[in-house]
Amino acid sequence: MRRSVRLSSAVVALAVFVSMTGLWAAGSAEVAKAVRAGNAAAVRALLAKKADVNAPEADGTTALHWAVRANDLATAQLLIRAGANVKVANRYSATPLWLAATNGNAAMIEVLLKGGADPNATMSQGETTLMTAARTGNAEAVKMLLAYGADVNAKESWYSQTALMWAVIDNNAAAAKVLIEGGADPNLADPDGITPMLVALLSGHYDCAGMLIQNGADLNAADRTGRTALYQAVDMHSLEWRFNRPAPKKAEKQYGSADIVNPMSK
């Protein structure tokens, strides 16, 4: 299933980052080592001696990466003031901003963006920071990225899915609503014609489905097999939905009776 493939790629990236412990280049990344160890005094002492704040470990991980991963806002700010590169990516395409989005840390995201981080930087398969934040589900983090120009309708390169689809897959209705308010197209489909609405149905995420309907999702948009959201709802016996709107006339015609679709709108 698409969800498992896509989520596995993100989890693998994070797992690889976690496994980086001990991979620094000896003697060349003292600041990164001190931050990774959580030794604030050593970090300050090294910076006072003008140690290279951007010296990377063997895989490209820097002190700022480690500060962000630990949600250490004070150290991250200290490093940025000392000249830390906020746009740096390690061998696995992970940037500090991506890690902040993975943590769902809106305050950290703001600090990095104010420091010049690129809100549209991508991982190796086109995953944007906004997609990561949408998956994590922190609506404030999503809002912060949008405020700094994140492309709300960007698609990743594996399955051409958008941040809205990522939010819906994980039933993050609040994040999905922020995305739509920020200009996300609720009817933007992948190459198979699957829309966020169909994603919500296939995932059984009815909170997201209701929110999408209230924000203009097309119940009659069909994927390449001809399957529509209404068809899927009936097929999955999902008539308990309450969308607070009358069933579309086209749907009544499609199913032959208003009695089938109207329970969805009572």
Wavefront OBJ file of the C-alpha trace (Angstrom):
o trace
v 0.000 0.000 0.000
v 1.233 3.481 -0.772
v 1.016 4.602 2.815
v 3.374 1.921 4.098
v 5.920 2.524 1.337
v 5.916 6.279 1.819
v 6.051 6.189 5.593
v 8.781 3.580 5.539
v 11.025 5.895 3.515
v 10.611 8.658 6.088
v 11.141 6.302 9.003
v 14.263 4.881 7.376
v 15.695 8.377 6.954
v 15.117 9.148 10.624
v 16.438 5.761 11.728
v 19.601 6.335 9.739
v 20.032 9.706 11.420
v 19.576 8.172 14.865
v 22.197 5.544 14.023
v 24.781 8.227 13.278
v 26.058 8.232 16.861
v 29.805 7.710 16.853
v 30.313 8.402 13.159
v 32.053 11.772 13.507
v 35.443 12.362 11.943
v 37.972 12.291 14.780
v 39.212 15.706 15.817
v 37.309 17.675 13.176
v 33.822 18.073 14.593
v 34.332 19.034 18.220
v 31.293 21.303 18.379
v 29.023 18.669 16.863
v 30.331 16.092 19.309
v 29.727 18.410 22.265
v 26.188 19.219 21.156
v 25.415 15.562 20.550
v 26.595 14.824 24.093
v 24.412 17.602 25.494
v 27.450 19.364 26.986
v 26.402 23.028 26.878
v 29.504 24.225 28.739
v 31.792 22.520 26.238
v 29.838 24.018 23.358
v 30.229 27.528 24.747
v 33.929 26.984 25.436
v 34.561 25.699 21.922
v 32.708 28.587 20.336
v 34.670 31.038 22.489
v 37.835 29.508 21.032
v 36.426 30.006 17.515
v 36.016 26.302 16.849
v 34.383 25.591 13.496
v 30.653 25.563 14.197
v 29.985 23.976 10.802
v 32.571 21.190 10.941
v 30.616 18.070 9.961
v 30.809 14.524 11.192
v 31.685 11.845 8.650
v 28.180 11.732 7.193
v 27.730 15.489 7.031
v 25.854 15.924 10.287
v 26.630 19.217 12.012
v 26.210 20.636 15.486
v 23.000 22.349 14.417
v 21.518 19.035 13.282
v 22.098 17.591 16.740
v 20.734 20.639 18.565
v 17.559 20.563 16.502
v 17.071 16.839 16.887
v 17.319 17.271 20.676
v 14.802 20.140 20.589
v 17.482 22.297 22.216
v 16.277 25.727 21.135
v 18.818 27.684 23.188
v 21.771 25.795 21.727
v 20.368 26.061 18.210
v 20.095 29.830 18.606
v 23.626 29.988 20.017
v 24.978 28.030 17.057
v 23.148 30.189 14.531
v 24.529 33.340 16.129
v 27.972 31.764 15.845
v 27.482 31.270 12.107
v 25.927 27.813 11.807
v 24.720 27.006 8.298
v 20.951 26.587 8.608
v 20.622 25.133 5.091
v 23.163 22.342 5.472
v 22.068 18.825 4.514
v 23.848 15.659 5.558
v 24.511 12.596 3.430
v 20.898 11.512 3.811
v 19.461 14.875 2.650
v 18.358 15.693 6.191
v 18.442 19.391 7.024
v 17.960 20.950 10.455
v 14.570 22.215 9.264
v 13.503 18.702 8.257
v 14.442 17.451 11.711
v 12.465 20.266 13.330
v 9.452 19.282 11.222
v 9.933 15.635 12.177
v 9.792 16.731 15.812
v 6.773 18.946 15.143
v 8.620 21.815 16.821
v 7.058 25.055 15.562
v 9.328 27.279 17.672
v 12.442 25.601 16.278
v 11.067 25.858 12.759
v 10.559 29.586 13.233
v 14.122 30.083 14.497
v 15.545 28.206 11.511
v 13.377 30.000 8.979
v 14.280 33.371 10.447
v 17.901 32.284 10.129
v 17.488 31.637 6.413
v 16.478 27.970 6.159
v 14.851 26.981 2.865
v 11.186 26.034 3.439
v 11.147 24.176 0.117
v 14.268 22.043 0.529
v 13.540 18.395 -0.241
v 14.692 14.963 0.786
v 16.073 12.596 -1.853
v 12.618 11.481 -3.037
v 11.158 14.973 -3.146
v 9.664 14.947 0.335
v 9.298 18.562 1.412
v 9.568 19.871 4.929
v 5.888 20.808 4.709
v 4.973 17.183 3.985
v 6.953 16.075 7.009
v 5.237 18.642 9.213
v 1.848 17.594 7.829
v 2.600 13.962 8.661
v 3.766 14.895 12.149
v 0.528 16.804 12.607
v 1.514 20.013 14.392
v -0.761 22.614 12.817
v 1.388 25.482 14.111
v 4.457 23.994 12.445
v 2.547 23.733 9.176
v 1.320 27.311 9.529
v 4.860 28.565 10.165
v 6.220 26.893 7.035
v 3.418 28.305 4.920
v 4.067 31.788 6.304
v 7.636 31.541 5.018
v 6.683 30.434 1.527
v 6.493 26.638 1.585
v 4.884 25.336 -1.621
v 1.554 24.014 -0.396
v 0.793 21.976 -3.528
v 4.255 20.516 -4.167
v 4.333 16.795 -4.970
v 6.972 14.295 -3.926
v 8.590 12.232 -6.664
v 7.629 8.691 -5.629
v 3.840 8.869 -5.939
v 3.193 12.559 -6.659
v 1.440 13.017 -3.342
v 0.977 16.414 -1.707
v 1.347 17.622 1.865
v -2.446 17.511 2.171
v -2.442 13.821 1.290
v 0.257 13.212 3.889
v -1.802 14.968 6.548
v -4.915 13.005 5.610
v -3.115 9.649 5.581
v -2.247 10.163 9.244
v -5.653 11.648 10.117
v -4.190 15.026 11.013
v -7.348 17.022 10.373
v -6.082 20.209 12.040
v -2.934 20.235 9.911
v -4.985 19.439 6.809
v -7.304 22.363 7.533
v -4.337 24.738 7.859
v -3.027 23.476 4.525
v -6.348 24.134 2.812
v -6.553 27.578 4.385
v -3.059 28.138 2.996
v -4.134 27.293 -0.531
v -3.899 23.502 -0.763
v -6.116 22.122 -3.519
v -8.452 19.535 -1.924
v -9.043 17.982 -5.339
v -5.448 17.701 -6.544
v -5.022 14.051 -7.513
v -2.043 11.771 -7.978
v -1.372 10.135 -11.393
v -3.898 7.404 -10.541
v -6.613 9.978 -9.939
v -6.623 9.418 -6.186
v -7.624 12.583 -4.338
v -7.197 13.514 -0.667
v -10.869 12.596 -0.222
v -10.291 9.071 -1.486
v -7.184 8.845 0.691
v -9.301 9.761 3.718
v -11.880 7.117 2.858
v -9.393 4.369 2.135
v -7.651 5.138 5.428
v -10.913 5.276 7.394
v -10.182 8.814 8.555
v -13.643 10.319 8.727
v -12.652 13.477 10.603
v -10.470 14.404 7.662
v -13.158 13.334 5.205
v -15.711 15.612 6.818
v -13.270 18.510 6.891
v -12.447 18.000 3.212
v -16.114 17.984 2.223
v -16.671 21.210 4.129
v -13.805 22.746 2.173
v -14.808 21.871 -1.347
v -13.736 18.274 -1.924
v -15.419 16.801 -4.987
v -17.323 13.647 -4.057
v -17.726 12.739 -7.712
v -14.094 12.975 -8.816
v -13.121 9.561 -10.171
v -9.788 7.779 -10.086
v -8.525 5.901 -13.151
v -10.728 2.898 -12.294
v -13.828 5.084 -12.186
v -14.123 4.902 -8.410
v -15.523 8.034 -6.752
v -15.538 9.101 -3.129
v -19.285 8.531 -2.928
v -18.936 5.059 -4.408
v -16.224 4.254 -1.880
v -18.337 5.568 0.985
v -21.260 3.359 0.053
v -18.998 0.394 -0.620
v -17.414 0.755 2.828
v -20.790 1.303 4.566
v -19.686 4.752 5.674
v -23.144 6.344 5.628
v -22.773 7.475 9.234
v -20.850 10.534 8.055
v -22.365 13.920 8.752
v -21.271 16.492 6.204
v -24.039 19.029 6.929
v -24.845 19.459 3.260
v -27.301 17.846 0.821
v -26.122 14.945 -1.259
v -25.124 15.959 -4.802
v -27.820 15.424 -7.427
v -25.275 13.606 -9.584
v -24.755 11.129 -6.772
v -28.488 10.548 -6.389
v -28.650 9.756 -10.097
v -25.577 7.519 -9.918
v -26.975 5.368 -7.118
v -30.615 5.500 -8.153
v -32.037 6.688 -4.838
v -31.570 9.667 -2.573
v -32.109 7.276 0.338
v -28.643 5.840 -0.257
v -26.650 9.046 -0.126
v -28.753 11.421 1.951
v -27.932 9.775 5.301
v -24.461 11.224 4.739
v -25.812 14.755 4.882
v -28.351 14.646 7.701
l 1 2 3 4 5 6 7 8 9 10 11 12 13 14 15 16 17 18 19 20 21 22 23 24 25 26 27 28 29 30 31 32 33 34 35 36 37 38 39 40 41 42 43 44 45 46 47 48 49 50 51 52 53 54 55 56 57 58 59 60 61 62 63 64 65 66 67 68 69 70 71 72 73 74 75 76 77 78 79 80 81 82 83 84 85 86 87 88 89 90 91 92 93 94 95 96 97 98 99 100 101 102 103 104 105 106 107 108 109 110 111 112 113 114 115 116 117 118 119 120 121 122 123 124 125 126 127 128 129 130 131 132 133 134 135 136 137 138 139 140 141 142 143 144 145 146 147 148 149 150 151 152 153 154 155 156 157 158 159 160 161 162 163 164 165 166 167 168 169 170 171 172 173 174 175 176 177 178 179 180 181 182 183 184 185 186 187 188 189 190 191 192 193 194 195 196 197 198 199 200 201 202 203 204 205 206 207 208 209 210 211 212 213 214 215 216 217 218 219 220 221 222 223 224 225 226 227 228 229 230 231 232 233 234 235 236 237 238 239 240 241 242 243 244 245 246 247 248 249 250 251 252 253 254 255 256 257 258 259 260 261 262 263 264 265 266
